[in-house]
Amino acid sequence: MEREQRPPPGPDAARAYRLGMITGGIVGLVVAGALYWTGALTLLTLGYVMIALFPVYLIAVAVLLSVWLGYDKDVTSLRPVYRTKQ
C-alpha cells in the first residue's frame, strides 16, 4: 500500500512542538496544583503524581504532538542495516 509522501516537518513544526510541550507541562502542573489545593490530593499523593505520573503524562503529550506535527515514522521509513565484514 502506497502512502502519500509529505514534506518533512520544518522549523515551524519544531517551534509548535516546543510550545506544545511547555504548554502541556504547565497545564499538567496547574491541574496537579489545583487538585492539591482543592483537597482532592494529599501531599503524599501529590508527590506520587509528580514523581511517577507526571513524566508519563509528558511522554504522552510528546507522542501526541509528534504524530500531529508529522514527526512520526512508519515501516516505510525503515532502511535495512548492513554489517561490513572485517
OpenMM code with the backbone's topology and positions (N, CA, C; nanometers):
from openmm import Vec3, app, unit

residues = "MET GLU ARG GLU GLN ARG PRO PRO PRO GLY PRO ASP ALA ALA ARG ALA TYR ARG LEU GLY MET ILE THR GLY GLY ILE VAL GLY LEU VAL VAL ALA GLY ALA LEU TYR TRP THR GLY ALA LEU THR LEU LEU THR LEU GLY TYR VAL MET ILE ALA LEU PHE PRO VAL TYR LEU ILE ALA VAL ALA VAL LEU LEU SER VAL TRP LEU GLY TYR ASP LYS ASP VAL THR SER LEU ARG PRO VAL TYR ARG THR LYS GLN".split()
positions = [
    Vec3(0.0834, -0.1159, 0.0000),
    Vec3(0.0000, 0.0000, 0.0000),
    Vec3(0.0891, 0.1239, 0.0000),
    Vec3(0.0662, 0.2077, -0.0974),
    Vec3(0.1469, 0.3281, -0.1116),
    Vec3(0.0932, 0.4375, -0.0199),
    Vec3(0.1840, 0.5020, 0.0442),
    Vec3(0.1462, 0.6130, 0.1310),
    Vec3(0.1926, 0.7411, 0.0652),
    Vec3(0.1095, 0.8429, 0.0675),
    Vec3(0.1483, 0.9672, 0.0031),
    Vec3(0.2668, 1.0288, 0.0769),
    Vec3(0.3553, 1.0853, 0.0012),
    Vec3(0.4738, 1.1478, 0.0590),
    Vec3(0.4376, 1.2882, 0.1058),
    Vec3(0.4746, 1.3186, 0.2270),
    Vec3(0.4547, 1.4534, 0.2750),
    Vec3(0.5904, 1.5110, 0.3106),
    Vec3(0.6027, 1.6404, 0.3005),
    Vec3(0.7330, 1.7009, 0.3294),
    Vec3(0.7692, 1.6833, 0.4763),
    Vec3(0.8979, 1.6801, 0.5057),
    Vec3(0.9391, 1.6672, 0.6462),
    Vec3(0.8999, 1.7920, 0.7244),
    Vec3(0.8820, 1.7762, 0.8553),
    Vec3(0.8464, 1.8922, 0.9377),
    Vec3(0.9564, 1.9979, 0.9327),
    Vec3(0.9163, 2.1211, 0.9338),
    Vec3(1.0125, 2.2306, 0.9253),
    Vec3(1.0294, 2.3023, 1.0569),
    Vec3(1.0880, 2.4216, 1.0509),
    Vec3(1.1139, 2.4976, 1.1736),
    Vec3(0.9856, 2.5406, 1.2451),
    Vec3(0.8767, 2.5612, 1.1714),
    Vec3(0.7506, 2.5964, 1.2375),
    Vec3(0.6996, 2.4802, 1.3221),
    Vec3(0.7171, 2.3578, 1.2715),
    Vec3(0.6755, 2.2399, 1.3480),
    Vec3(0.7610, 2.2260, 1.4741),
    Vec3(0.8891, 2.2568, 1.4627),
    Vec3(0.9769, 2.2483, 1.5798),
    Vec3(0.9347, 2.3495, 1.6863),
    Vec3(0.8997, 2.4706, 1.6429),
    Vec3(0.8532, 2.5721, 1.7384),
    Vec3(0.7189, 2.5318, 1.7999),
    Vec3(0.6300, 2.4761, 1.7179),
    Vec3(0.4995, 2.4321, 1.7699),
    Vec3(0.5175, 2.3179, 1.8692),
    Vec3(0.6127, 2.2266, 1.8422),
    Vec3(0.6387, 2.1159, 1.9336),
    Vec3(0.6895, 2.1687, 2.0672),
    Vec3(0.7837, 2.2610, 2.0617),
    Vec3(0.8391, 2.3187, 2.1850),
    Vec3(0.7309, 2.3921, 2.2642),
    Vec3(0.6514, 2.4735, 2.1958),
    Vec3(0.5436, 2.5455, 2.2621),
    Vec3(0.4405, 2.4481, 2.3200),
    Vec3(0.4092, 2.3421, 2.2472),
    Vec3(0.3143, 2.2427, 2.2953),
    Vec3(0.3647, 2.1698, 2.4182),
    Vec3(0.4924, 2.1384, 2.4215),
    Vec3(0.5497, 2.0712, 2.5386),
    Vec3(0.5502, 2.1634, 2.6600),
    Vec3(0.5849, 2.2889, 2.6393),
    Vec3(0.5840, 2.3844, 2.7502),
    Vec3(0.4417, 2.4031, 2.8019),
    Vec3(0.3478, 2.4195, 2.7096),
    Vec3(0.2075, 2.4374, 2.7484),
    Vec3(0.1545, 2.3127, 2.8184),
    Vec3(0.1855, 2.1954, 2.7654),
    Vec3(0.1411, 2.0711, 2.8276),
    Vec3(0.1970, 2.0540, 2.9671),
    Vec3(0.3229, 2.0897, 2.9866),
    Vec3(0.3842, 2.0813, 3.1191),
    Vec3(0.3193, 2.1766, 3.2175),
    Vec3(0.2947, 2.2989, 3.1722),
    Vec3(0.2310, 2.3972, 3.2607),
    Vec3(0.0891, 2.3541, 3.2957),
    Vec3(0.0145, 2.3055, 3.1971),
    Vec3(-0.1226, 2.2599, 3.2231),
    Vec3(-0.1220, 2.1442, 3.3229),
    Vec3(-0.0296, 2.0492, 3.3064),
    Vec3(-0.0211, 1.9375, 3.3996),
    Vec3(0.0100, 1.9825, 3.5408),
    Vec3(0.1039, 2.0761, 3.5546),
    Vec3(0.1380, 2.1274, 3.6871),
    Vec3(0.0220, 2.2041, 3.7499),
    Vec3(-0.0480, 2.2837, 3.6698),
    Vec3(-0.1621, 2.3602, 3.7215),
    Vec3(-0.2734, 2.2661, 3.7668),
    Vec3(-0.3004, 2.1623, 3.6885),
    Vec3(-0.4051, 2.0668, 3.7272),
    Vec3(-0.3668, 1.9951, 3.8562),
    Vec3(-0.2423, 1.9508, 3.8664),
    Vec3(-0.1988, 1.8828, 3.9889),
    Vec3(-0.2059, 1.9776, 4.1079),
    Vec3(-0.1636, 2.1021, 4.0901),
    Vec3(-0.1712, 2.2002, 4.1977),
    Vec3(-0.3145, 2.2299, 4.2375),
    Vec3(-0.4031, 2.2397, 4.1393),
    Vec3(-0.5438, 2.2665, 4.1693),
    Vec3(-0.6072, 2.1489, 4.2432),
    Vec3(-0.5719, 2.0279, 4.2057),
    Vec3(-0.6242, 1.9109, 4.2757),
    Vec3(-0.5753, 1.9069, 4.4204),
    Vec3(-0.4493, 1.9446, 4.4422),
    Vec3(-0.3972, 1.9506, 4.5795),
    Vec3(-0.4658, 2.0616, 4.6586),
    Vec3(-0.4824, 2.1762, 4.5954),
    Vec3(-0.5405, 2.2920, 4.6622),
    Vec3(-0.6854, 2.2671, 4.7029),
    Vec3(-0.7600, 2.1941, 4.6167),
    Vec3(-0.8999, 2.1646, 4.6480),
    Vec3(-0.9143, 2.0502, 4.7477),
    Vec3(-0.8060, 1.9810, 4.7768),
    Vec3(-0.8109, 1.8722, 4.8730),
    Vec3(-0.8335, 1.7356, 4.8107),
    Vec3(-0.8372, 1.7284, 4.6781),
    Vec3(-0.8563, 1.6006, 4.6112),
    Vec3(-0.7307, 1.5133, 4.6210),
    Vec3(-0.6157, 1.5766, 4.6412),
    Vec3(-0.4891, 1.5043, 4.6571),
    Vec3(-0.4267, 1.5407, 4.7911),
    Vec3(-0.3730, 1.4415, 4.8578),
    Vec3(-0.2944, 1.4688, 4.9786),
    Vec3(-0.1522, 1.5003, 4.9349),
    Vec3(-0.0701, 1.5402, 5.0281),
    Vec3(0.0688, 1.5713, 4.9955),
    Vec3(0.1415, 1.4473, 4.9444),
    Vec3(0.1115, 1.3330, 5.0043),
    Vec3(0.1742, 1.2080, 4.9610),
    Vec3(0.1327, 1.1717, 4.8191),
    Vec3(0.0031, 1.1834, 4.7878),
    Vec3(-0.0410, 1.1501, 4.6522),
    Vec3(0.0076, 1.2534, 4.5513),
    Vec3(0.0205, 1.3776, 4.5913),
    Vec3(0.0769, 1.4792, 4.5021),
    Vec3(0.2215, 1.4433, 4.4682),
    Vec3(0.2965, 1.3982, 4.5681),
    Vec3(0.4338, 1.3546, 4.5413),
    Vec3(0.4377, 1.2378, 4.4450),
    Vec3(0.3459, 1.1423, 4.4628),
    Vec3(0.3382, 1.0280, 4.3706),
    Vec3(0.3039, 1.0740, 4.2290),
    Vec3(0.2096, 1.1658, 4.2198),
    Vec3(0.1699, 1.2171, 4.0884),
    Vec3(0.2888, 1.2853, 4.0210),
    Vec3(0.3634, 1.3653, 4.0961),
    Vec3(0.4759, 1.4384, 4.0372),
    Vec3(0.5918, 1.3464, 3.9987),
    Vec3(0.6174, 1.2438, 4.0787),
    Vec3(0.7325, 1.1570, 4.0534),
    Vec3(0.7007, 1.0461, 3.9549),
    Vec3(0.5829, 0.9865, 3.9660),
    Vec3(0.5525, 0.8689, 3.8844),
    Vec3(0.4625, 0.8989, 3.7649),
    Vec3(0.3628, 0.9823, 3.7817),
    Vec3(0.2646, 1.0017, 3.6753),
    Vec3(0.2950, 1.1198, 3.5836),
    Vec3(0.3526, 1.2260, 3.6348),
    Vec3(0.3799, 1.3438, 3.5518),
    Vec3(0.4758, 1.3136, 3.4367),
    Vec3(0.5837, 1.2372, 3.4570),
    Vec3(0.6689, 1.2040, 3.3424),
    Vec3(0.5963, 1.1218, 3.2345),
    Vec3(0.5087, 1.0323, 3.2770),
    Vec3(0.4312, 0.9537, 3.1804),
    Vec3(0.3363, 1.0450, 3.1030),
    Vec3(0.2766, 1.1396, 3.1721),
    Vec3(0.1903, 1.2388, 3.1073),
    Vec3(0.2700, 1.3184, 3.0030),
    Vec3(0.3904, 1.3604, 3.0368),
    Vec3(0.4717, 1.4370, 2.9419),
    Vec3(0.5102, 1.3527, 2.8198),
    Vec3(0.5353, 1.2247, 2.8393),
    Vec3(0.5641, 1.1368, 2.7259),
    Vec3(0.4419, 1.1263, 2.6354),
    Vec3(0.3243, 1.1139, 2.6947),
    Vec3(0.2016, 1.1072, 2.6147),
    Vec3(0.1808, 1.2366, 2.5354),
    Vec3(0.2076, 1.3506, 2.5979),
    Vec3(0.1975, 1.4793, 2.5276),
    Vec3(0.2966, 1.4833, 2.4121),
    Vec3(0.4190, 1.4368, 2.4348),
    Vec3(0.5202, 1.4371, 2.3298),
    Vec3(0.4797, 1.3473, 2.2132),
    Vec3(0.4245, 1.2315, 2.2441),
    Vec3(0.3822, 1.1398, 2.1378),
    Vec3(0.2693, 1.2016, 2.0557),
    Vec3(0.1700, 1.2576, 2.1225),
    Vec3(0.0587, 1.3186, 2.0507),
    Vec3(0.1042, 1.4358, 1.9643),
    Vec3(0.1920, 1.5184, 2.0174),
    Vec3(0.2429, 1.6308, 1.9389),
    Vec3(0.3258, 1.5835, 1.8196),
    Vec3(0.4076, 1.4809, 1.8387),
    Vec3(0.4924, 1.4342, 1.7293),
    Vec3(0.4092, 1.3745, 1.6167),
    Vec3(0.3020, 1.3032, 1.6504),
    Vec3(0.2147, 1.2483, 1.5469),
    Vec3(0.1401, 1.3616, 1.4765),
    Vec3(0.0891, 1.4554, 1.5523),
    Vec3(0.0123, 1.5654, 1.4956),
    Vec3(0.0975, 1.6537, 1.4038),
    Vec3(0.2233, 1.6748, 1.4421),
    Vec3(0.3101, 1.7636, 1.3646),
    Vec3(0.3886, 1.6929, 1.2550),
    Vec3(0.3745, 1.5620, 1.2436),
    Vec3(0.4380, 1.4911, 1.1333),
    Vec3(0.5753, 1.4359, 1.1631),
    Vec3(0.6125, 1.4226, 1.2885),
    Vec3(0.7411, 1.3638, 1.3231),
    Vec3(0.7356, 1.2121, 1.3305),
    Vec3(0.6163, 1.1534, 1.3194),
    Vec3(0.6018, 1.0086, 1.3328),
    Vec3(0.6609, 0.9374, 1.2108),
    Vec3(0.7094, 0.8205, 1.2322),
    Vec3(0.7669, 0.7375, 1.1265),
    Vec3(0.6897, 0.6075, 1.1209),
    Vec3(0.6892, 0.5443, 1.0052),
    Vec3(0.6234, 0.4152, 0.9931),
    Vec3(0.7198, 0.3161, 0.9289),
    Vec3(0.6700, 0.2027, 0.8909),
    Vec3(0.7548, 0.0960, 0.8369),
    Vec3(0.8258, 0.1400, 0.7098),
    Vec3(0.7643, 0.2278, 0.6315),
    Vec3(0.8271, 0.2707, 0.5058),
    Vec3(0.9503, 0.3577, 0.5315),
    Vec3(0.9670, 0.4084, 0.6527),
    Vec3(1.0828, 0.4912, 0.6846),
    Vec3(1.2048, 0.4082, 0.7241),
    Vec3(1.1855, 0.2786, 0.7442),
    Vec3(1.2954, 0.1930, 0.7881),
    Vec3(1.3846, 0.1555, 0.6704),
    Vec3(1.5126, 0.1437, 0.6973),
    Vec3(1.6087, 0.1001, 0.5971),
    Vec3(1.6826, -0.0205, 0.6520),
    Vec3(1.7224, -0.1117, 0.5654),
    Vec3(1.7977, -0.2270, 0.6151),
    Vec3(1.9352, -0.1840, 0.6671),
    Vec3(1.9824, -0.2574, 0.7648),
    Vec3(2.1132, -0.2305, 0.8233),
    Vec3(2.2076, -0.3416, 0.7787),
    Vec3(2.3209, -0.3033, 0.7272),
    Vec3(2.4202, -0.3992, 0.6812),
    Vec3(2.5456, -0.3897, 0.7652),
    Vec3(2.6051, -0.5037, 0.7935),
    Vec3(2.7335, -0.5065, 0.8622),
    Vec3(2.8420, -0.5272, 0.7585),
    Vec3(2.9525, -0.4591, 0.7816),
    Vec3(3.0671, -0.4804, 0.6933),
    Vec3(3.1520, -0.5926, 0.7523),
    Vec3(3.1968, -0.6839, 0.6676),
    Vec3(3.2802, -0.7931, 0.7166),
    Vec3(3.4214, -0.7434, 0.7396),
    Vec3(3.4803, -0.7890, 0.8480),
    Vec3(3.6166, -0.7436, 0.8806),
    Vec3(3.7163, -0.8505, 0.8493),
] * unit.nanometer
topology = app.Topology()
chain = topology.addChain("A")
for resn in residues:
    res = topology.addResidue(resn, chain)
    for name in ("N", "CA", "C"):
        topology.addAtom(name, app.Element.getBySymbol(name[0]), res)
